[in-house]
Amino acid sequence: MTIGARAQQPAPPAQGSPANGNPAPDATGQEPQHIHPAPTNLQVLPKNLTGEQVHEIMEKWEGYLGTKCSTCHAPDPKNIGPNGRPRLNYADDSKKEKATARLMFKMTEMINVDYIGKIDSSGEPVTCGTCHQGHLGPEPYKIPKEDHDHDHDHDHDGPPPPGAAAPAK
């Protein structure tokens, strides 16, 4: 989840964009892909992020979790899109998954600041993908048996199991 959000500065407002959020054609007559409105109700992300920056963060989280926006964001039946379906209400807090995402973001930030950040040359920060690896629920880790190195002495690991011969001295 740590994705450098703290270090990002807000981008300047999009040039030539109407206030209603509909993209204006550019010099070639093409419409931009989508304008992301300024975020509201940010509780764990920095409040100075632009809509585009929040969208980029959310796309990373989608990849880390193998999910879609609708996992955390509820539809708004009063805001119907051109496809006839309700648009998502990103500020709405009614879905428990959104609260879980915020809690998990705080957890990874704490791990990165209070632990990883205090180890010299610790490498990459922890992200949602560290544990989730593209799954909404992280898969349990199973130690592969073939990775065990049998070319070392187990005598230092404790007493021999019951019925095993004591090591020769």
Secondary structure as UniProt FT lines:
FT   HELIX           5..7
FT   TURN            15..16
FT   TURN            19..20
FT   TURN            27..28
FT   TURN            47..48
FT   HELIX           51..65
FT   HELIX           69..71
FT   STRAND          74..80
FT   TURN            82..83
FT   STRAND          86..89
FT   TURN            90..91
FT   HELIX           96..110
FT   HELIX           111..115
FT   HELIX           116..118
FT   TURN            120..121
FT   HELIX           128..132
FT   TURN            133..134
FT   HELIX           145..147
FT   HELIX           155..157
FT   TURN            162..163
//
